[in-house]
Amino acid sequence: MKIVNNFKKYQKKILSYSNRKLFGPLLRWSFVYLKLDQRYRFLNTNSASIGHLCTDVDCFLREWKLKNFQFRGVLLANRTTVANPVLVKIWKTTPGLVVVESPIACYFFDYLRIFKESGYDCSKYCALDSQAAEVYKIRNSKDIDDVIISWPPDLLQRAHKLFKEVFPTLDVGRCVALHSRDSTFDKRIKNQNYNTQGYRNSDISSYSLILAYLNERGCVVIRIGEYSKNPLVETVSYLQIPEIEVFDRNLLELFIVSRCKVFLGSASGASDMASIWGRPVFRLNTLPYALLRPHYSAGMGIPKLLYSKDKILNAKDIFVKGYHWFRDDSQYLKHGVEVRDNDASDCIEDFAEFFEAFVLGNKILQYTLTNSPQQFRYKKLCPSDCYDLYASSLVPRNFFSKYKIV
């Protein structure tokens, strides 16, 4: 077995080297010679990440419309590794985009994403550390519709039918999508994040009072994503999707998110599924601080509390010391920063205001939250390298006041 594994590693290295030194440059030359660069550009996005599959493609298509690009984007979405095959099927029907799903074709076209003559840089949208993300500027543009993605009729019909089979008594319009990140997914795919990004995990108990609030108002919460199913932790406050085929699960989850009243999230790209459909997003246990505010304007993020020597760090401390870009558990440990999940009682007041403002449509409260002193103080404190520098989404005014964050 060891010999076989070593052979596979050696074979992979040879193929990678050949692609980098031979096939990639040859394809680039052919691409330019045939003047295909005037018609197509390969997006350098990571289609295995749900956040990038949502945000990068959405932002490119918005730019494609706003700037009237003469070329179409090419998305390499290897069907064996793509984050959500259903989303890929939807993107395939969108003008301005060509989708390649064949693993072999994705492999050989891979290096066309990095050459300036054949690629299109999507990293500016939401992938560059220590830099303000362009996604907020693009999403805030008033020159384009709030939502540009739409369901193909046949896929939408299939999604409706599947929803009724799994939840026969529910109205999807009453549903709330819940995604509370833990390390289950990273562990299954052997992602290095499993050992380095525990700070992004979210304690499900943080949502308990919010779930009760929603249940009292006739909403039905459905938990999505992969997570550890512990009988001691699970509650009757939300429904779970039963074991079904992978494609059907992806279809059902995306349908629920696209129609939900509000998306309850955490420090995960899953909330971007809701943002591209224009659904309100409320996130708990968010870190790092640089990524606090969601991409969609009807969004709010509550950060985890950071302690140093038993003292709660405020936003100024965090920004001045550079803690807002800590992306690894070891960084918090090295600087003696303790990370604590949100207590349920600390979140309910801000959520109740958010729900009334952006789900029930209270325009006066929307204005009040958008123009709160906490919002203005936080924006003023944000350094120029902050990811959400251009965000129009919100900080939690009650949480920030209680702990003197700003």
N, C-alpha and C positions, 0 to 999 in steps of 0.2 A: 504493500500500500504506500509506503514511504517513497519507493522508487517511482510509482505512478504519479504521486503528487508532485515530486520534484520535476518529473518530465513535463507535467502540465504547466508548472511555473516557468520552466525553461522555454516551452513552446509559446506561452503567452508573451514572454519578454521578446522573443524573436519576432512575433507578429507585430507587437507594438513598435519595435525598432523599425521594421520594414514599412509599417504604415507611416511613421514619422519621417523617415529618411527617403522613402521611395514613392509609395502610393500617394501620400499627402501632397508633396510638391508637384508630382505629375498631374494630379487632379486639379491643383490650383492653376497650373499652366494651361491645361485644357479648358478650364472654366473661363479664364480670361481670354484665351485665344478665340473661343467660340462666342465671346461677348455675352456669356450667360450672367455675368456680374451686373448687367443692366436689367436683368429680369428677375433674378433671385438672390437672396442673401440668407445664409445659414445662421440661425439664432444660437448664440452660445449659452443657452440655458440648460439647467439640469432638470430634465424631465422626470427623473426619479424622485425629485422633491416636490411634494404637493404645493408648497408655497411658491416655488419658482414656476411650476407648471401653470399655476393660476395667474400670478402677478406679472411675470415676464411676458407671457403671451398677451394678456389683457392690455398691458402698457404698450407693447409693440403695435397691436392693432389700433389702439387709440392714436398713437403717433402716425401710423399709416394713413388714418383718416384725416387727422389734423394737418399733416404736412404733405399730403397727397403724394406719397412715395410712388415711384414708377416701377418699383420692384416688389415682389412678394417675399414674405419671410418663409424660410424652410425650417420646420421643427422636427428634429430627430427625436422620435418618441419610441424607442425600442420596446416592442410589445412585451418583452420578458422582464423588463425592469421599470417600466413607466409607473408613476405613482397612482394614477387613476385612469384606466383605459376608457372609461365612459366619458370623462372630460376630453380626452383625445378625440373621441368620435364626434363630440360637439364642435371642437375646434376645427375639425376637418371640413365642416360645412360652412365655415366662416370665410368671407371674402378677404383676400390679402394674405392667406396662409396656405402653405403646402405641408402636409404631414407625411413623414416617412416612418413606417413602423417596422419594416423588415430588419431583424438584427444584423444581417450581413451588410445591407445597405447602410445602416447606421454606423457600423464599424468603419467602412471604407470612406464614408463622407465625414467622419468625425473631425478630421483636421481642417476641413474647409470652414469650420466654425471659428478658427483662431486667426486665419489670414485676413488682413484688412481688405483684400480685394474680393473676398468671397463671404466673409462673416458679417454679422451685425451684433454689436456689443450690447447685451442686455444687462450686464453687471451693474450699470449705472442705476437701474431701477431699484434694486433692493439687495445687492450682493456685496457691496463694498464696505468693509469696516472703516471706522474713523472718517466717514464721509456722509453728508446728508443725502438721503435717498430721493431719487427723482420721482418715484411712484406718487408721492404726495402732490407734487406740482401737476403731474399729468392727470391724476384723479380729480384734482380741484378745478380743472379747466371747465369753463362754462360753455365752451364751443362744441361740446359733444355730449351725446346722451349719457345719462348716469349709468346705464347698463347697456353693454353692447353684445353680450353673450345671449343666446337664445336656444331653446330646445328644438331639435328637429322633430317634426310631428310624429314620426314613427317611434322614435326613442321616448318621447314624452308619453305617448300612449302606453308603451311597455312599462314605463316607470309608474304611471297611474295604476295600472293593473297589478303590478307587483306590490305596491303600497297597500292596496285593498286586500290582497291575499295575505299579507303579513299582519296588517293592522285593520281588520275588516270593519271595526266600529269607529275608527278615528277619522276626523277631518284634518287633512294636512295643514290647513290654515290655522289650526289651534296648536300646532306643534312648535316646540322649542328644541333646537339642536344643542346638545351638550358634548363638548370635547375637553376632557380633563387629561392632560398628558401624563403618562408615566413611561417607564423604560421598556415596556413590553415589546414594542415594535423594533426599537434599536437592538434589543437582545436577539430577537428572531432573525434579523438580517445581518447580525454581527457587525453593526455600525459602531465605530469607535466612540460615538457620542454616548454610548451606554456607560463608558467608564469616565467620561469627562464632563458631561452636561446634566448631572443630576439636579443642578440648581433650576433647570427648566421644568422639572416635574411639578405637578399640582396635586395637592391633597384634596381628595373628593369631598372631604368634610367641610372644606371652605365654602362649598356651594349650598350647604344644607338649608339655611334660612331663605336663600333665594329660591330654591326648589319648592319650599313650603309656600312662599309668596306666590309663585306661579301656579301651583296646584290649587290654591284658594281662589284663583281667578279663572279657573277652568282651562288653563293651559296644560298640555301634555308634553313632558320632557322626554326626549329619546336620546340616549347616549350613543355616540358614534365613535369610530376608530377602534384601534386595538388597545386593550388595557387588561390588567390583571383582575380576574373575577374572583374576588375573595368574599365568601359568604358572610364573613364577619363585618365586611365593609358595605356590601351592597344594601340598598334600601328600597323601599317601595315608592320613593319619590320620583323615580324615572323608569322608563321602559328600556329594555335591551333588544337589539336586533338578534333574532335566533340564528343558528348556524345555517347558512345558505351558501350557494356557490359564490366564488369571489367576485365575478363580474356582477352578479345580481346584488351583492352587498354594496359594491361601489355605486351601482345605479341607484339603489334605494337611498344610500347616504347622501349622494349628490342631489337627489330629488328633494329629500327632506330639507337639506340646507338651502336649496334654491327657493323654497316656499315657506320657510320657518318664520315665525313672528320675530324671533331674536335668536342670535347665536351666542351661546355661553362658551367661552374658550379659555385658553391658557397660553403659555409661551410656546406656541406651535404654529406652523404654517397652515394648519387646518382652517384657521379663521379666515384665511384669504379666499377660501371657497365661498364663504358668505359675502365677503367684500365685493367680489366680482359680480354677484347677483344683486347687489344693493340691499343686503339685509343688515339690520342693526347688529353691531358686534360689541359684546361686553366681555372683557377678559379679566381673569383673576391671576394672582401669583405670577405676574409678569416680570421677567428679567431677560437680558440686562436692561438697565434704565434707558439706554439709548433707543431701545425699541418699544418703549412703553405704549405709545399711542397707535391704535390700529390704522390701517391704510384708509378705510372708509370714513368719511366725515361723521356719519352717525355711528360713532364708536367711542368706547372709553376703556381705559386699562388701569387696573389697580396693581401696583407693584408689590413684590414681597418686601418686608421690612429688612433693612440691613443694620446690623448691630456691630459696634466696635467698642470693646471694653464696657459692655453693658449699656452703651449709649446708642440711641437710634440716630442713624446718620440722616441728615437732611439733604435736600437736592443739591444745595451749594457744596456741601462736603463731598458728595458723590461725584459731582462734575469736576471740581477743582483737583481732586485726587485721581481722577481718571477711572474711577470704579464703574462708570456708566458703560464702558466697553468690555467689561470682564466677560469672556466667553467660555471660560474653563473653570471647573471646580477648584483646581489647584491655585488659581489666582486669588479667589476669595480666601482660601486657606492660608496662602502665603502672606497675605496682608492682614490676617487676623479678623476677617469680616465674617460674621455669622449671618446666615440666611434663614429667615423664618417665614413659613407659609402664612397666608392671610387667615385670621380668625373669622368665622362666619358672621359674627356680630359687627365686624368692622366693614362689611361689604354691603349689607342689606340697604342701608340708607341711600347710598349712591345708586344702587341698582334700582330702587323704587323710583327715584327721580328720573333716571335714565329711561326706564320703562314707560313712565307717564309721558315723557317728552318725545321720545323717538318711536315708541311702539303705538301708544295711544294718540300721538300727534298733538300734544300740548305745545303750541307755538311760543307762548309766553315763557314757558319753562325752558324750551330749547334756547331762546335768546338769553335767559338768565344763566344757564349753564355755560353757554358759549362765551359769555362775557363776564364770567365770575372773576373775582380778584385772584383766585388761585390759578386760573387759566393764564391770566396775563403775567403773573409773577413767574410761573413756570416757563413760559415762552421767553421771558426776559433772561432767565437763568441759563437756558439751553445754550451750550457752546456751539460754535460753527461746525464742529465735527459730529454733532449729534444726528443719528440716523433719522429721527422724526422731527428734525428742525422745521420742515415746511408743513407739518401736519395741521389740519384743521379739526381733527378729532380731539377728544377731551381727556382731561385728568380728573380724578375723583375729588371734588372740592371738600366733601365731609371727611374723607379719609386723610387728605392732606392737612386739613385744619386740626384734626384730632391729634395727629402725630407731629405737627409742626414741620412738615416736609418742605413747605415753601413759606 
